[in-house]
Amino acid sequence: MEGEVYGLPWPCWGTPEMKHPGTHILYDTSLHVKEGGGTFRARFGVERNGETLLAEGSWSKGSEIEGGYPEFTVAVLKRLGWFDKLTAREKESIARVGGENIDRVSWSTDLSAGIIRVAMDHGCVPYGNAKARAVAWNLPDPVPMHREPIYTPRTDLIPTPDQAAVMAADPKVPAPTGTYPTLRDRRGFRVPHLGLSVQMRSHGVARDFPIILTSGRLVEYEGGGEETRSNPWLARLQQDMFIEINPADAAARGITNAQYVWVLGPENSARIRVKAMITDRVGQGVAFMPYHFGGWWQGEDRRKFYPPGTDPIVLGESANTVTTYGYDPVTFMQETKVTLCQIRSA
C-alpha cells in the first residue's frame, strides 16, 4: 500500500496488472497518464460548426501526440499505426466484441483493456484530449446562469405572478431585470415541467415556510436505507432520523437538542416527525436531513405493517414526504435537494 491513497479515484485505467494508481486530480497534464495524469474527455465529437473541439496546444506529460485527439478506438489505433501493438489475445477479445466491424470497438468496450494499454504506452489518455466544454449547447442554459429554486424564500428574486403570466404568454419576453426565474413551463417526453407556474406559489408560502430545506447522504447508510438499516453494525451507529437546525433557528422556536420536532412541507399538508440536531454545520435559515430512512409516515411508526421478519432494525421518516415539485430539465430526475419548510416542536 506504500504510496497509495484510500481507494482508487476514477479513472483507474486498465487491468490490475497495469498497476494504475487512479486519477487523484482530474485534468492534470503535468503527470504521465500512467501516473494519474489526465486531459478533458473527448466525448462530444471532434468538431462543431466548423471549429475543432479537440485540444490545441495542450497534452499530458509524455504524450506522443502533442495536441488533441479523439477517444481511442481500433480505427484510431490503425490510423496511428499502433494496432499491431495489441497482443494476439487482445485482438481475439476485440474481435469477439466487435464482430464484423472491429473498428468501432473503443477503450470503453474492449474487455481486454488492450486499447487502454497501447494508448497509455504512448502517453495518451484513452478517452481522448479535448477542450473544456464551457458552452453546453444542448442544455437549456448553454452558459450556466443562476436560477432561483422553484420554492424560494427570496421572492424578490423571482417575477411577480403578473410578470410570470406575461412571460408564459410570450416565450420571447425576457425575465424582468433583477429576477432569476426557474425555467418556463414546458413539456418534455410527455412529462409536463411546470417550473415557473409552480414557482409563483413561493409568493404565498415563503412567509409560512421560511427555512430552506436540503437533503443528502450519511456515511453509515446508502440509498433508501432498507439494506443498511438492516445491518446491526451500521444500524447502531445512526438510530434516529433527524434534522440539522441552526442554533438561532432552534432558539427562535424553543427547540432543544434531540427533542422531536415536526418538519412541515409547503405541499399537501406534508409533515414528518424527526429528532432535532442543533448545530452550526447549517447556516441560519437552512436545515438538512438525510434521505436514508423509511418506515414512519407523518409521525406514525408503521413497523407493524411489515411482513414478519422483513422490517429493518432502524425505522424513521422519509425525507421525501416533505420534498416538493420539481424536475431536472435534462435528466428528468425529481428535485430533492432544495425546497422550503417550517419546523415546530412536536
C-alpha positions in Angstrom: 0.0 0.0 0.0 3.0 2.3 0.2 2.5 5.4 -1.9 -1.2 4.7 -2.4 -4.3 6.5 -1.2 -7.6 5.4 0.2 -9.5 3.9 -2.7 -8.7 4.3 -6.4 -10.1 7.6 -7.8 -11.7 7.3 -11.3 -10.5 6.9 -13.9 -8.3 4.0 -12.8 -7.1 2.6 -16.1 -6.7 -0.9 -17.3 -6.3 -4.3 -15.6 -5.0 -4.8 -12.1 -1.7 -5.9 -13.6 -1.2 -2.4 -15.1 -1.0 -1.0 -11.5 -2.6 2.3 -12.4 -2.7 4.5 -9.3 -6.0 6.1 -10.1 -6.5 9.7 -11.0 -6.4 11.8 -7.9 -6.7 15.2 -9.7 -8.6 15.3 -12.9 -7.2 17.2 -15.9 -3.6 17.3 -14.6 -1.4 17.5 -17.7 1.8 17.7 -15.6 1.7 13.9 -15.0 2.0 11.0 -17.3 -1.3 9.1 -17.8 0.3 6.1 -16.1 1.0 8.3 -13.0 -2.6 9.6 -12.9 -2.3 12.5 -15.4 -5.3 13.4 -17.5 -7.0 15.6 -20.0 -10.5 16.7 -20.9 -12.6 13.8 -22.3 -13.4 14.0 -26.0 -17.0 12.8 -25.8 -18.9 15.4 -27.8 -17.3 14.8 -31.2 -14.3 16.3 -32.8 -15.7 19.5 -34.2 -18.8 21.7 -34.2 -19.8 24.5 -36.6 -16.5 24.0 -38.4 -14.4 24.5 -35.3 -12.4 21.8 -33.6 -13.4 20.5 -30.2 -10.1 18.8 -29.6 -7.4 20.4 -27.5 -5.0 22.8 -29.2 -1.5 23.3 -27.7 -2.2 21.1 -24.7 -1.4 17.5 -23.9 -0.5 15.4 -20.9 3.2 14.7 -19.9 4.9 12.2 -22.1 2.2 12.1 -24.8 3.5 11.1 -28.2 0.6 13.1 -29.7 1.3 16.7 -28.9 -2.2 18.1 -29.4 -5.8 17.0 -29.3 -7.1 13.5 -30.3 -10.4 11.7 -30.1 -11.2 8.8 -27.8 -9.3 5.7 -28.7 -10.9 3.0 -30.9 -9.5 0.3 -33.1 -9.9 2.6 -36.0 -7.8 5.3 -34.3 -5.1 2.7 -33.5 -5.0 1.7 -37.1 -4.6 5.3 -38.3 -1.7 5.8 -35.9 -0.1 2.5 -36.9 -0.4 1.2 -33.3 -2.9 -1.7 -34.0 -0.3 -4.4 -34.2 1.0 -3.5 -30.8 -2.1 -5.3 -29.4 -1.3 -8.9 -28.4 -3.0 -11.8 -30.1 -5.1 -12.4 -27.1 -6.2 -8.8 -27.0 -7.1 -8.9 -30.7 -9.1 -12.0 -30.2 -11.1 -10.4 -27.4 -11.7 -7.3 -29.5 -12.9 -9.5 -32.4 -15.5 -11.1 -30.1 -16.8 -7.7 -29.1 -16.8 -6.1 -32.5 -17.9 -8.9 -34.7 -17.7 -7.9 -38.4 -16.7 -4.3 -37.6 -13.9 -4.3 -35.0 -13.0 -0.7 -35.9 -15.8 0.6 -33.8 -14.6 -1.1 -30.6 -13.4 1.6 -28.2 -11.4 1.7 -25.0 -14.7 1.5 -23.1 -16.0 -1.7 -24.8 -12.7 -3.5 -25.2 -12.9 -6.2 -22.4 -9.2 -7.0 -22.7 -8.2 -3.4 -21.9 -5.6 -3.7 -24.8 -6.7 -0.4 -26.3 -6.1 1.3 -23.0 -2.7 -0.4 -22.6 -1.5 0.7 -26.0 -2.8 4.3 -25.6 -1.1 4.6 -22.2 2.2 3.1 -23.5 2.3 6.1 -25.9 1.4 8.6 -23.1 -2.1 9.1 -24.3 -5.3 9.2 -22.3 -7.7 6.6 -23.6 -10.8 8.8 -23.6 -9.1 11.5 -25.7 -7.8 15.0 -25.3 -10.4 17.7 -26.0 -11.2 21.3 -25.0 -13.1 22.0 -21.8 -16.7 22.4 -22.7 -17.7 25.8 -21.3 -20.7 26.2 -23.6 -23.1 23.2 -23.3 -25.2 23.8 -26.4 -27.6 21.0 -25.8 -28.7 22.2 -22.3 -31.5 24.8 -21.6 -28.8 27.2 -20.4 -25.8 26.7 -22.7 -23.8 29.1 -20.4 -24.6 28.4 -16.7 -26.7 31.1 -15.1 -28.3 31.5 -11.7 -32.0 30.4 -11.4 -33.8 30.6 -8.1 -35.2 27.2 -7.0 -38.9 26.5 -7.6 -39.6 27.1 -3.9 -37.5 30.0 -2.6 -37.7 32.4 0.4 -36.2 35.1 -1.8 -39.4 36.1 -3.6 -37.7 39.4 -4.5 -35.5 37.4 -6.9 -38.4 35.9 -8.9 -41.0 37.6 -11.1 -44.4 38.6 -9.7 -47.4 36.4 -10.8 -48.4 39.1 -13.2 -44.9 39.3 -14.8 -44.8 35.5 -15.0 -48.2 35.4 -16.8 -46.7 37.8 -19.4 -43.6 35.6 -19.8 -45.8 32.5 -20.2 -47.9 34.1 -22.9 -44.9 35.0 -25.0 -41.7 33.0 -24.8 -39.7 35.8 -26.3 -40.5 38.2 -23.3 -37.4 38.3 -21.2 -37.4 38.0 -17.4 -37.7 41.3 -15.6 -34.4 42.9 -14.7 -33.1 41.7 -11.3 -35.0 38.5 -11.3 -33.8 34.9 -11.7 -36.8 32.7 -12.5 -36.7 29.0 -13.0 -37.3 27.6 -16.5 -40.6 28.3 -18.1 -43.3 25.7 -18.3 -42.7 23.2 -21.0 -43.3 19.5 -21.9 -40.5 17.0 -22.4 -41.0 13.4 -23.3 -44.7 13.8 -22.4 -43.9 14.9 -18.9 -45.1 18.5 -18.1 -42.5 20.7 -16.4 -44.5 23.3 -14.5 -41.5 25.2 -13.3 -42.4 28.9 -13.5 -46.1 28.4 -12.6 -45.3 26.4 -9.5 -42.5 28.8 -8.5 -45.2 31.5 -8.2 -46.5 29.6 -5.2 -43.4 30.9 -3.4 -45.1 34.3 -3.1 -47.8 32.7 -1.0 -45.9 30.1 1.0 -42.5 31.7 1.8 -43.8 33.6 4.8 -45.1 30.4 6.5 -42.2 28.2 5.3 -39.1 30.4 5.7 -36.4 27.7 6.1 -34.5 26.3 3.1 -34.5 22.5 3.4 -31.9 20.3 1.7 -31.2 16.6 1.9 -28.1 14.4 1.5 -26.1 11.4 2.5 -24.8 9.9 5.7 -21.6 7.8 5.9 -23.5 5.0 7.7 -26.3 4.3 5.2 -26.9 4.1 1.5 -29.9 5.0 -0.7 -33.3 4.5 0.9 -31.5 2.5 3.7 -33.6 -0.7 3.7 -30.5 -2.8 3.5 -28.0 -0.7 5.5 -30.6 -0.1 8.3 -31.0 -3.8 8.5 -27.3 -4.2 9.2 -26.8 -4.4 13.0 -23.3 -2.9 12.9 -24.4 0.1 10.8 -27.8 0.5 12.5 -26.3 1.0 15.9 -24.3 4.0 14.5 -27.3 6.1 13.5 -30.5 5.0 15.2 -32.7 8.1 14.6 -33.9 10.1 11.6 -33.0 13.8 12.3 -32.9 17.3 11.0 -30.0 19.6 11.5 -31.1 23.1 12.7 -29.0 26.2 13.2 -28.9 27.3 16.9 -30.6 30.7 16.1 -33.5 29.0 14.3 -33.8 26.5 17.1 -33.8 29.2 19.8 -36.5 31.2 17.9 -38.7 28.1 18.0 -38.0 26.9 21.5 -36.4 23.7 20.2 -33.8 21.8 22.3 -31.3 19.3 21.0 -32.5 15.7 20.5 -36.2 16.6 21.0 -38.8 15.5 18.5 -39.9 18.2 16.0 -42.4 18.4 13.2 -41.0 19.4 9.8 -43.7 20.8 7.7 -43.6 21.0 3.9 -45.4 23.5 1.6 -47.3 20.9 -0.4 -50.2 18.6 0.5 -50.0 19.4 4.3 -47.0 17.1 4.4 -45.2 16.7 7.7 -42.7 14.4 9.3 -41.7 13.8 13.0 -37.9 13.6 13.5 -35.3 14.4 16.1 -33.6 17.8 16.2 -29.8 18.2 15.9 -28.8 21.7 16.8 -25.6 22.5 15.0 -23.6 25.3 13.4 -23.0 23.0 10.4 -26.0 24.6 8.8 -26.4 28.3 8.4 -29.3 30.3 9.8 -32.4 29.8 7.7 -31.1 26.4 6.4 -31.9 22.9 7.5 -30.5 19.5 6.5 -32.0 16.0 6.6 -30.6 12.6 5.4 -32.7 10.6 3.0 -31.9 7.1 4.1 -34.9 6.4 6.3 -38.3 4.9 5.9 -41.0 3.0 7.8 -42.7 6.0 9.5 -45.4 8.1 7.9 -46.1 11.6 9.2 -45.5 10.7 12.8 -46.8 7.1 12.7 -44.4 4.2 13.2 -45.6 1.6 10.7 -43.4 -1.3 11.7 -46.5 -3.5 12.3 -47.3 -3.4 8.5 -44.0 -5.1 7.5 -44.3 -8.9 6.8 -42.8 -10.9 9.6 -39.0 -10.8 9.6 -38.7 -8.1 6.9 -38.6 -4.9 9.0 -35.3 -3.2 9.3 -33.6 -2.6 12.7 -34.0 1.2 12.4 -37.1 3.0 11.1 -37.7 6.7 10.6 -39.5 9.2 8.5 -38.7 9.6 4.8 -37.3 13.0 3.8 -39.2 12.7 0.5 -42.5 13.1 2.3 -41.9 16.8 2.6 -39.9 17.4 -0.5 -41.8 19.2 -3.3 -42.4 19.5 -7.0 -39.6 20.0 -9.5 -37.6 18.2 -12.2 -34.1 18.5 -13.5 -34.6 19.7 -17.1 -32.0 17.3 -18.6 -32.2 14.1 -16.6 -35.9 14.5 -15.6 -34.9 13.5 -12.1 -37.1 14.8 -9.3 -36.0 17.8 -7.2 -35.0 16.5 -3.7 -32.2 18.9 -2.8 -33.9 22.2 -2.2 -37.3 23.3 -1.0 -38.9 25.2 1.9 -40.1 24.0 5.3 -41.2 25.1 8.7 -40.0 23.4 11.9 -42.0 23.2 15.2 -41.8 21.4 18.4 -43.6 18.1 18.4 
